[in-house]
C-alpha cells in the first residue's frame, strides 16, 4: 500500500517517529467495521482532515485482526 502525505507538511523522513496504535503483526493501518448505526464505520474530523472521533471497530488492514482500544486512564 502507498501512503500519501495529503497535507504536504513534509516527507515521511521529516516526520517524527510513529507512536500510534499498531496491530500485533506490526501494521499501523486499520479499517472500521460498522454496526447497525454505521454499517461501514464512520469518522468525524476537523476541517483540515484530522480525525477526532470514530464509530466502528478497528480491524487491521494486513491480517484482519480486531484492535481492542484501551480504556482511558483516569
PyMOL Python script that loads the backbone (N, CA, C, O; Angstrom):
from pymol import cmd

cmd.read_pdbstr("""\
ATOM      1  N   UNK A   1       0.842  -1.172   0.000  1.00  0.00           N
ATOM      2  CA  UNK A   1       0.000   0.000   0.000  1.00  0.00           C
ATOM      3  C   UNK A   1       0.888   1.236   0.000  1.00  0.00           C
ATOM      4  O   UNK A   1       1.919   1.253   0.671  1.00  0.00           O
ATOM      5  N   UNK A   2       0.509   2.258  -0.732  1.00  0.00           N
ATOM      6  CA  UNK A   2       1.226   3.514  -0.732  1.00  0.00           C
ATOM      7  C   UNK A   2       0.530   4.497   0.194  1.00  0.00           C
ATOM      8  O   UNK A   2      -0.694   4.622   0.164  1.00  0.00           O
ATOM      9  N   UNK A   3       1.302   5.193   1.013  1.00  0.00           N
ATOM     10  CA  UNK A   3       0.766   6.240   1.881  1.00  0.00           C
ATOM     11  C   UNK A   3       1.064   7.576   1.222  1.00  0.00           C
ATOM     12  O   UNK A   3       2.187   7.814   0.776  1.00  0.00           O
ATOM     13  N   UNK A   4       0.090   8.430   1.160  1.00  0.00           N
ATOM     14  CA  UNK A   4       0.257   9.741   0.531  1.00  0.00           C
ATOM     15  C   UNK A   4       0.119  10.804   1.596  1.00  0.00           C
ATOM     16  O   UNK A   4      -0.841  10.798   2.367  1.00  0.00           O
ATOM     17  N   UNK A   5       1.072  11.716   1.643  1.00  0.00           N
ATOM     18  CA  UNK A   5       1.031  12.824   2.574  1.00  0.00           C
ATOM     19  C   UNK A   5       0.126  13.893   1.974  1.00  0.00           C
ATOM     20  O   UNK A   5       0.599  14.794   1.281  1.00  0.00           O
ATOM     21  N   UNK A   6      -1.174  13.795   2.239  1.00  0.00           N
ATOM     22  CA  UNK A   6      -2.153  14.659   1.598  1.00  0.00           C
ATOM     23  C   UNK A   6      -2.056  16.112   2.029  1.00  0.00           C
ATOM     24  O   UNK A   6      -2.445  17.005   1.275  1.00  0.00           O
ATOM     25  N   UNK A   7      -1.544  16.367   3.227  1.00  0.00           N
ATOM     26  CA  UNK A   7      -1.483  17.753   3.676  1.00  0.00           C
ATOM     27  C   UNK A   7      -0.153  18.423   3.335  1.00  0.00           C
ATOM     28  O   UNK A   7       0.046  19.596   3.649  1.00  0.00           O
ATOM     29  N   UNK A   8       0.742  17.702   2.706  1.00  0.00           N
ATOM     30  CA  UNK A   8       2.015  18.230   2.195  1.00  0.00           C
ATOM     31  C   UNK A   8       2.829  18.947   3.267  1.00  0.00           C
ATOM     32  O   UNK A   8       3.467  19.958   2.976  1.00  0.00           O
ATOM     33  N   UNK A   9       2.821  18.447   4.491  1.00  0.00           N
ATOM     34  CA  UNK A   9       3.629  19.058   5.552  1.00  0.00           C
ATOM     35  C   UNK A   9       5.095  18.702   5.434  1.00  0.00           C
ATOM     36  O   UNK A   9       5.941  19.389   6.007  1.00  0.00           O
ATOM     37  N   UNK A  10       5.413  17.664   4.719  1.00  0.00           N
ATOM     38  CA  UNK A  10       6.808  17.278   4.569  1.00  0.00           C
ATOM     39  C   UNK A  10       6.900  15.842   4.131  1.00  0.00           C
ATOM     40  O   UNK A  10       5.884  15.165   3.977  1.00  0.00           O
ATOM     41  N   UNK A  11       8.093  15.381   3.932  1.00  0.00           N
ATOM     42  CA  UNK A  11       8.281  13.998   3.532  1.00  0.00           C
ATOM     43  C   UNK A  11       8.207  13.097   4.753  1.00  0.00           C
ATOM     44  O   UNK A  11       8.296  13.563   5.889  1.00  0.00           O
ATOM     45  N   UNK A  12       8.044  11.812   4.509  1.00  0.00           N
ATOM     46  CA  UNK A  12       7.954  10.850   5.616  1.00  0.00           C
ATOM     47  C   UNK A  12       9.203  10.914   6.496  1.00  0.00           C
ATOM     48  O   UNK A  12       9.101  10.805   7.718  1.00  0.00           O
ATOM     49  N   UNK A  13      10.372  11.090   5.892  1.00  0.00           N
ATOM     50  CA  UNK A  13      11.616  11.124   6.663  1.00  0.00           C
ATOM     51  C   UNK A  13      11.657  12.303   7.628  1.00  0.00           C
ATOM     52  O   UNK A  13      12.334  12.234   8.654  1.00  0.00           O
ATOM     53  N   UNK A  14      10.943  13.383   7.314  1.00  0.00           N
ATOM     54  CA  UNK A  14      10.973  14.570   8.165  1.00  0.00           C
ATOM     55  C   UNK A  14       9.978  14.482   9.315  1.00  0.00           C
ATOM     56  O   UNK A  14      10.010  15.319  10.218  1.00  0.00           O
ATOM     57  N   UNK A  15       9.106  13.499   9.302  1.00  0.00           N
ATOM     58  CA  UNK A  15       8.093  13.351  10.335  1.00  0.00           C
ATOM     59  C   UNK A  15       8.683  12.668  11.564  1.00  0.00           C
ATOM     60  O   UNK A  15       9.625  11.886  11.441  1.00  0.00           O
ATOM     61  N   UNK A  16       8.133  12.957  12.766  1.00  0.00           N
ATOM     62  CA  UNK A  16       8.613  12.259  13.957  1.00  0.00           C
ATOM     63  C   UNK A  16       8.272  10.775  13.894  1.00  0.00           C
ATOM     64  O   UNK A  16       7.399  10.365  13.129  1.00  0.00           O
ATOM     65  N   UNK A  17       8.951   9.985  14.690  1.00  0.00           N
ATOM     66  CA  UNK A  17       8.689   8.545  14.727  1.00  0.00           C
ATOM     67  C   UNK A  17       7.239   8.290  15.108  1.00  0.00           C
ATOM     68  O   UNK A  17       6.688   8.982  15.965  1.00  0.00           O
ATOM     69  N   UNK A  18       6.622   7.304  14.476  1.00  0.00           N
ATOM     70  CA  UNK A  18       5.232   6.961  14.738  1.00  0.00           C
ATOM     71  C   UNK A  18       5.094   6.371  16.131  1.00  0.00           C
ATOM     72  O   UNK A  18       5.833   5.455  16.492  1.00  0.00           O
ATOM     73  N   UNK A  19       4.154   6.887  16.917  1.00  0.00           N
ATOM     74  CA  UNK A  19       3.934   6.348  18.258  1.00  0.00           C
ATOM     75  C   UNK A  19       2.467   5.989  18.478  1.00  0.00           C
ATOM     76  O   UNK A  19       2.007   5.929  19.618  1.00  0.00           O
ATOM     77  N   UNK A  20       1.735   5.751  17.396  1.00  0.00           N
ATOM     78  CA  UNK A  20       0.320   5.427  17.485  1.00  0.00           C
ATOM     79  C   UNK A  20       0.072   3.930  17.604  1.00  0.00           C
ATOM     80  O   UNK A  20       0.999   3.145  17.802  1.00  0.00           O
ATOM     81  N   UNK A  21      -1.185   3.553  17.480  1.00  0.00           N
ATOM     82  CA  UNK A  21      -1.608   2.164  17.606  1.00  0.00           C
ATOM     83  C   UNK A  21      -1.039   1.314  16.482  1.00  0.00           C
ATOM     84  O   UNK A  21      -0.965   1.749  15.333  1.00  0.00           O
ATOM     85  N   UNK A  22      -0.640   0.103  16.824  1.00  0.00           N
ATOM     86  CA  UNK A  22      -0.242  -0.884  15.829  1.00  0.00           C
ATOM     87  C   UNK A  22      -0.848  -2.227  16.214  1.00  0.00           C
ATOM     88  O   UNK A  22      -1.103  -2.500  17.387  1.00  0.00           O
ATOM     89  N   UNK A  23      -1.069  -3.041  15.225  1.00  0.00           N
ATOM     90  CA  UNK A  23      -1.555  -4.406  15.424  1.00  0.00           C
ATOM     91  C   UNK A  23      -0.383  -5.270  15.899  1.00  0.00           C
ATOM     92  O   UNK A  23       0.775  -4.868  15.783  1.00  0.00           O
ATOM     93  N   UNK A  24      -0.681  -6.436  16.423  1.00  0.00           N
ATOM     94  CA  UNK A  24       0.370  -7.369  16.809  1.00  0.00           C
ATOM     95  C   UNK A  24       1.267  -7.766  15.652  1.00  0.00           C
ATOM     96  O   UNK A  24       2.417  -8.153  15.862  1.00  0.00           O
ATOM     97  N   UNK A  25       0.750  -7.675  14.424  1.00  0.00           N
ATOM     98  CA  UNK A  25       1.554  -8.012  13.243  1.00  0.00           C
ATOM     99  C   UNK A  25       2.462  -6.855  12.823  1.00  0.00           C
ATOM    100  O   UNK A  25       3.284  -7.007  11.919  1.00  0.00           O
ATOM    101  N   UNK A  26       2.315  -5.691  13.483  1.00  0.00           N
ATOM    102  CA  UNK A  26       3.150  -4.540  13.166  1.00  0.00           C
ATOM    103  C   UNK A  26       2.473  -3.494  12.298  1.00  0.00           C
ATOM    104  O   UNK A  26       3.017  -2.404  12.123  1.00  0.00           O
ATOM    105  N   UNK A  27       1.314  -3.791  11.755  1.00  0.00           N
ATOM    106  CA  UNK A  27       0.591  -2.861  10.870  1.00  0.00           C
ATOM    107  C   UNK A  27       0.063  -1.667  11.663  1.00  0.00           C
ATOM    108  O   UNK A  27      -0.376  -1.813  12.804  1.00  0.00           O
ATOM    109  N   UNK A  28       0.110  -0.486  11.048  1.00  0.00           N
ATOM    110  CA  UNK A  28      -0.409   0.729  11.674  1.00  0.00           C
ATOM    111  C   UNK A  28      -1.682   1.232  10.998  1.00  0.00           C
ATOM    112  O   UNK A  28      -2.246   2.236  11.434  1.00  0.00           O
ATOM    113  N   UNK A  29      -2.146   0.562   9.950  1.00  0.00           N
ATOM    114  CA  UNK A  29      -3.352   0.980   9.232  1.00  0.00           C
ATOM    115  C   UNK A  29      -4.513   0.061   9.583  1.00  0.00           C
ATOM    116  O   UNK A  29      -4.370  -1.161   9.618  1.00  0.00           O
ATOM    117  N   UNK A  30      -5.673   0.675   9.843  1.00  0.00           N
ATOM    118  CA  UNK A  30      -6.861  -0.059  10.244  1.00  0.00           C
ATOM    119  C   UNK A  30      -8.059   0.388   9.412  1.00  0.00           C
ATOM    120  O   UNK A  30      -8.108   1.518   8.928  1.00  0.00           O
ATOM    121  N   UNK A  31      -9.011  -0.505   9.257  1.00  0.00           N
ATOM    122  CA  UNK A  31     -10.314  -0.181   8.676  1.00  0.00           C
ATOM    123  C   UNK A  31     -11.330  -0.266   9.802  1.00  0.00           C
ATOM    124  O   UNK A  31     -11.084  -0.912  10.820  1.00  0.00           O
ATOM    125  N   UNK A  32     -12.471   0.387   9.619  1.00  0.00           N
ATOM    126  CA  UNK A  32     -13.519   0.340  10.638  1.00  0.00           C
ATOM    127  C   UNK A  32     -14.649  -0.563  10.188  1.00  0.00           C
ATOM    128  O   UNK A  32     -15.252  -0.341   9.139  1.00  0.00           O
ATOM    129  N   UNK A  33     -14.936  -1.587  10.987  1.00  0.00           N
ATOM    130  CA  UNK A  33     -16.133  -2.396  10.783  1.00  0.00           C
ATOM    131  C   UNK A  33     -17.266  -1.658  11.462  1.00  0.00           C
ATOM    132  O   UNK A  33     -17.092  -1.129  12.559  1.00  0.00           O
ATOM    133  N   UNK A  34     -18.402  -1.616  10.836  1.00  0.00           N
ATOM    134  CA  UNK A  34     -19.519  -0.880  11.386  1.00  0.00           C
ATOM    135  C   UNK A  34     -20.413  -1.698  12.292  1.00  0.00           C
ATOM    136  O   UNK A  34     -20.100  -2.826  12.673  1.00  0.00           O
ATOM    137  N   UNK A  35     -21.535  -1.090  12.621  1.00  0.00           N
ATOM    138  CA  UNK A  35     -22.590  -1.744  13.377  1.00  0.00           C
ATOM    139  C   UNK A  35     -23.920  -1.313  12.771  1.00  0.00           C
ATOM    140  O   UNK A  35     -23.942  -0.810  11.647  1.00  0.00           O
ATOM    141  N   UNK A  36     -25.009  -1.494  13.472  1.00  0.00           N
ATOM    142  CA  UNK A  36     -26.317  -1.178  12.893  1.00  0.00           C
ATOM    143  C   UNK A  36     -26.517   0.316  12.637  1.00  0.00           C
ATOM    144  O   UNK A  36     -27.323   0.681  11.781  1.00  0.00           O
ATOM    145  N   UNK A  37     -25.811   1.183  13.351  1.00  0.00           N
ATOM    146  CA  UNK A  37     -25.982   2.624  13.147  1.00  0.00           C
ATOM    147  C   UNK A  37     -25.040   3.176  12.088  1.00  0.00           C
ATOM    148  O   UNK A  37     -25.352   4.183  11.453  1.00  0.00           O
ATOM    149  N   UNK A  38     -23.904   2.539  11.890  1.00  0.00           N
ATOM    150  CA  UNK A  38     -22.936   2.969  10.869  1.00  0.00           C
ATOM    151  C   UNK A  38     -22.359   1.709  10.240  1.00  0.00           C
ATOM    152  O   UNK A  38     -21.302   1.243  10.666  1.00  0.00           O
ATOM    153  N   UNK A  39     -23.034   1.139   9.223  1.00  0.00           N
ATOM    154  CA  UNK A  39     -22.648  -0.162   8.679  1.00  0.00           C
ATOM    155  C   UNK A  39     -21.212  -0.270   8.177  1.00  0.00           C
ATOM    156  O   UNK A  39     -20.643  -1.362   8.173  1.00  0.00           O
ATOM    157  N   UNK A  40     -20.622   0.836   7.758  1.00  0.00           N
ATOM    158  CA  UNK A  40     -19.253   0.790   7.245  1.00  0.00           C
ATOM    159  C   UNK A  40     -18.273   1.514   8.137  1.00  0.00           C
ATOM    160  O   UNK A  40     -17.149   1.787   7.718  1.00  0.00           O
ATOM    161  N   UNK A  41     -18.669   1.834   9.358  1.00  0.00           N
ATOM    162  CA  UNK A  41     -17.818   2.641  10.214  1.00  0.00           C
ATOM    163  C   UNK A  41     -17.930   4.103   9.781  1.00  0.00           C
ATOM    164  O   UNK A  41     -18.404   4.393   8.683  1.00  0.00           O
ATOM    165  N   UNK A  42     -17.500   5.005  10.629  1.00  0.00           N
ATOM    166  CA  UNK A  42     -17.596   6.433  10.323  1.00  0.00           C
ATOM    167  C   UNK A  42     -16.573   7.196  11.148  1.00  0.00           C
ATOM    168  O   UNK A  42     -16.157   6.739  12.213  1.00  0.00           O
ATOM    169  N   UNK A  43     -16.174   8.351  10.660  1.00  0.00           N
ATOM    170  CA  UNK A  43     -15.273   9.228  11.413  1.00  0.00           C
ATOM    171  C   UNK A  43     -15.833  10.639  11.431  1.00  0.00           C
ATOM    172  O   UNK A  43     -16.611  11.024  10.559  1.00  0.00           O
ATOM    173  N   UNK A  44     -15.429  11.402  12.431  1.00  0.00           N
ATOM    174  CA  UNK A  44     -15.631  12.846  12.402  1.00  0.00           C
ATOM    175  C   UNK A  44     -14.236  13.462  12.449  1.00  0.00           C
ATOM    176  O   UNK A  44     -13.308  12.874  13.006  1.00  0.00           O
ATOM    177  N   UNK A  45     -14.093  14.651  11.861  1.00  0.00           N
ATOM    178  CA  UNK A  45     -12.762  15.235  11.748  1.00  0.00           C
ATOM    179  C   UNK A  45     -12.810  16.745  11.699  1.00  0.00           C
ATOM    180  O   UNK A  45     -13.861  17.351  11.488  1.00  0.00           O
ATOM    181  N   UNK A  46     -11.636  17.343  11.902  1.00  0.00           N
ATOM    182  CA  UNK A  46     -11.508  18.789  11.787  1.00  0.00           C
ATOM    183  C   UNK A  46     -11.580  19.176  10.318  1.00  0.00           C
ATOM    184  O   UNK A  46     -11.529  18.308   9.447  1.00  0.00           O
ATOM    185  N   UNK A  47     -11.697  20.463  10.036  1.00  0.00           N
ATOM    186  CA  UNK A  47     -11.781  20.923   8.643  1.00  0.00           C
ATOM    187  C   UNK A  47     -10.525  20.596   7.841  1.00  0.00           C
ATOM    188  O   UNK A  47     -10.582  20.493   6.615  1.00  0.00           O
ATOM    189  N   UNK A  48      -9.387  20.432   8.525  1.00  0.00           N
ATOM    190  CA  UNK A  48      -8.167  20.083   7.793  1.00  0.00           C
ATOM    191  C   UNK A  48      -7.900  18.581   7.769  1.00  0.00           C
ATOM    192  O   UNK A  48      -6.810  18.154   7.389  1.00  0.00           O
ATOM    193  N   UNK A  49      -8.895  17.766   8.174  1.00  0.00           N
ATOM    194  CA  UNK A  49      -8.819  16.329   7.974  1.00  0.00           C
ATOM    195  C   UNK A  49      -8.275  15.499   9.119  1.00  0.00           C
ATOM    196  O   UNK A  49      -8.062  14.298   8.949  1.00  0.00           O
ATOM    197  N   UNK A  50      -8.040  16.098  10.288  1.00  0.00           N
ATOM    198  CA  UNK A  50      -7.562  15.333  11.430  1.00  0.00           C
ATOM    199  C   UNK A  50      -8.748  14.619  12.077  1.00  0.00           C
ATOM    200  O   UNK A  50      -9.709  15.268  12.490  1.00  0.00           O
ATOM    201  N   UNK A  51      -8.687  13.298  12.169  1.00  0.00           N
ATOM    202  CA  UNK A  51      -9.781  12.520  12.747  1.00  0.00           C
ATOM    203  C   UNK A  51      -9.847  12.783  14.246  1.00  0.00           C
ATOM    204  O   UNK A  51      -8.854  12.645  14.960  1.00  0.00           O
ATOM    205  N   UNK A  52     -11.039  13.165  14.711  1.00  0.00           N
ATOM    206  CA  UNK A  52     -11.231  13.474  16.128  1.00  0.00           C
ATOM    207  C   UNK A  52     -12.117  12.465  16.833  1.00  0.00           C
ATOM    208  O   UNK A  52     -12.205  12.483  18.061  1.00  0.00           O
ATOM    209  N   UNK A  53     -12.770  11.590  16.097  1.00  0.00           N
ATOM    210  CA  UNK A  53     -13.606  10.553  16.677  1.00  0.00           C
ATOM    211  C   UNK A  53     -14.021   9.569  15.613  1.00  0.00           C
ATOM    212  O   UNK A  53     -13.970   9.870  14.421  1.00  0.00           O
ATOM    213  N   UNK A  54     -14.434   8.389  16.044  1.00  0.00           N
ATOM    214  CA  UNK A  54     -14.867   7.385  15.078  1.00  0.00           C
ATOM    215  C   UNK A  54     -15.943   6.507  15.688  1.00  0.00           C
ATOM    216  O   UNK A  54     -16.078   6.426  16.909  1.00  0.00           O
ATOM    217  N   UNK A  55     -16.698   5.857  14.838  1.00  0.00           N
ATOM    218  CA  UNK A  55     -17.681   4.851  15.232  1.00  0.00           C
ATOM    219  C   UNK A  55     -17.381   3.596  14.451  1.00  0.00           C
ATOM    220  O   UNK A  55     -17.213   3.647  13.232  1.00  0.00           O
ATOM    221  N   UNK A  56     -17.313   2.496  15.117  1.00  0.00           N
ATOM    222  CA  UNK A  56     -16.987   1.234  14.475  1.00  0.00           C
ATOM    223  C   UNK A  56     -15.895   0.519  15.237  1.00  0.00           C
ATOM    224  O   UNK A  56     -15.433   0.996  16.273  1.00  0.00           O
ATOM    225  N   UNK A  57     -15.488  -0.618  14.728  1.00  0.00           N
ATOM    226  CA  UNK A  57     -14.475  -1.444  15.380  1.00  0.00           C
ATOM    227  C   UNK A  57     -13.255  -1.537  14.482  1.00  0.00           C
ATOM    228  O   UNK A  57     -13.352  -2.054  13.369  1.00  0.00           O
ATOM    229  N   UNK A  58     -12.096  -1.046  14.943  1.00  0.00           N
ATOM    230  CA  UNK A  58     -10.890  -1.100  14.117  1.00  0.00           C
ATOM    231  C   UNK A  58     -10.461  -2.537  13.832  1.00  0.00           C
ATOM    232  O   UNK A  58     -10.433  -3.380  14.728  1.00  0.00           O
ATOM    233  N   UNK A  59     -10.126  -2.802  12.558  1.00  0.00           N
ATOM    234  CA  UNK A  59      -9.628  -4.112  12.129  1.00  0.00           C
ATOM    235  C   UNK A  59      -8.369  -3.863  11.299  1.00  0.00           C
ATOM    236  O   UNK A  59      -8.342  -2.983  10.438  1.00  0.00           O
ATOM    237  N   UNK A  60      -7.338  -4.643  11.569  1.00  0.00           N
ATOM    238  CA  UNK A  60      -6.053  -4.500  10.881  1.00  0.00           C
ATOM    239  C   UNK A  60      -6.221  -4.684   9.371  1.00  0.00           C
ATOM    240  O   UNK A  60      -6.888  -5.617   8.924  1.00  0.00           O
ATOM    241  N   UNK A  61      -5.621  -3.801   8.602  1.00  0.00           N
ATOM    242  CA  UNK A  61      -5.692  -3.905   7.139  1.00  0.00           C
ATOM    243  C   UNK A  61      -4.865  -5.068   6.610  1.00  0.00           C
ATOM    244  O   UNK A  61      -5.159  -5.591   5.535  1.00  0.00           O
ATOM    245  N   UNK A  62      -3.841  -5.479   7.343  1.00  0.00           N
ATOM    246  CA  UNK A  62      -2.972  -6.556   6.846  1.00  0.00           C
ATOM    247  C   UNK A  62      -3.468  -7.942   7.229  1.00  0.00           C
ATOM    248  O   UNK A  62      -3.636  -8.804   6.366  1.00  0.00           O
ATOM    249  N   UNK A  63      -3.705  -8.159   8.520  1.00  0.00           N
ATOM    250  CA  UNK A  63      -4.034  -9.518   8.957  1.00  0.00           C
ATOM    251  C   UNK A  63      -5.504  -9.697   9.318  1.00  0.00           C
ATOM    252  O   UNK A  63      -5.948 -10.829   9.509  1.00  0.00           O
ATOM    253  N   UNK A  64      -6.278  -8.605   9.418  1.00  0.00           N
ATOM    254  CA  UNK A  64      -7.702  -8.709   9.703  1.00  0.00           C
ATOM    255  C   UNK A  64      -8.065  -8.824  11.172  1.00  0.00           C
ATOM    256  O   UNK A  64      -9.245  -8.901  11.512  1.00  0.00           O
ATOM    257  N   UNK A  65      -7.066  -8.838  12.048  1.00  0.00           N
ATOM    258  CA  UNK A  65      -7.320  -8.948  13.483  1.00  0.00           C
ATOM    259  C   UNK A  65      -7.958  -7.662  14.014  1.00  0.00           C
ATOM    260  O   UNK A  65      -7.595  -6.564  13.592  1.00  0.00           O
ATOM    261  N   UNK A  66      -8.906  -7.803  14.937  1.00  0.00           N
ATOM    262  CA  UNK A  66      -9.510  -6.626  15.564  1.00  0.00           C
ATOM    263  C   UNK A  66      -8.516  -5.976  16.520  1.00  0.00           C
ATOM    264  O   UNK A  66      -7.741  -6.660  17.188  1.00  0.00           O
ATOM    265  N   UNK A  67      -8.551  -4.654  16.577  1.00  0.00           N
ATOM    266  CA  UNK A  67      -7.727  -3.908  17.519  1.00  0.00           C
ATOM    267  C   UNK A  67      -8.612  -3.499  18.683  1.00  0.00           C
ATOM    268  O   UNK A  67      -9.615  -2.810  18.492  1.00  0.00           O
ATOM    269  N   UNK A  68      -8.249  -3.917  19.881  1.00  0.00           N
ATOM    270  CA  UNK A  68      -9.020  -3.554  21.073  1.00  0.00           C
ATOM    271  C   UNK A  68      -8.473  -2.243  21.615  1.00  0.00           C
ATOM    272  O   UNK A  68      -7.314  -2.153  22.019  1.00  0.00           O
ATOM    273  N   UNK A  69      -9.334  -1.225  21.617  1.00  0.00           N
ATOM    274  CA  UNK A  69      -8.934   0.091  22.113  1.00  0.00           C
ATOM    275  C   UNK A  69      -8.856   0.045  23.624  1.00  0.00           C
ATOM    276  O   UNK A  69      -9.779  -0.425  24.288  1.00  0.00           O
ATOM    277  N   UNK A  70      -7.745   0.538  24.170  1.00  0.00           N
ATOM    278  CA  UNK A  70      -7.562   0.562  25.624  1.00  0.00           C
ATOM    279  C   UNK A  70      -8.474   1.609  26.238  1.00  0.00           C
ATOM    280  O   UNK A  70      -8.704   2.667  25.651  1.00  0.00           O
ATOM    281  N   UNK A  71      -8.991   1.310  27.418  1.00  0.00           N
ATOM    282  CA  UNK A  71      -9.838   2.268  28.127  1.00  0.00           C
ATOM    283  C   UNK A  71      -8.980   3.447  28.582  1.00  0.00           C
ATOM    284  O   UNK A  71      -7.811   3.288  28.934  1.00  0.00           O
ATOM    285  N   UNK A  72      -9.593   4.640  28.567  1.00  0.00           N
ATOM    286  CA  UNK A  72      -8.864   5.835  29.004  1.00  0.00           C
ATOM    287  C   UNK A  72      -8.504   5.710  30.479  1.00  0.00           C
ATOM    288  O   UNK A  72      -9.291   5.223  31.290  1.00  0.00           O
ATOM    289  N   UNK A  73      -7.305   6.158  30.803  1.00  0.00           N
ATOM    290  CA  UNK A  73      -6.855   6.107  32.193  1.00  0.00           C
ATOM    291  C   UNK A  73      -7.355   7.352  32.928  1.00  0.00           C
ATOM    292  O   UNK A  73      -7.296   8.465  32.405  1.00  0.00           O
ATOM    293  N   UNK A  74      -7.844   7.141  34.139  1.00  0.00           N
ATOM    294  CA  UNK A  74      -8.406   8.247  34.924  1.00  0.00           C
ATOM    295  C   UNK A  74      -7.341   9.119  35.532  1.00  0.00           C
ATOM    296  O   UNK A  74      -7.656  10.089  36.221  1.00  0.00           O
TER     297      UNK A  74
END
""", "prot")
cmd.dss("prot")
cmd.show_as("cartoon", "prot")
cmd.util.cbc("prot")
cmd.orient("prot")
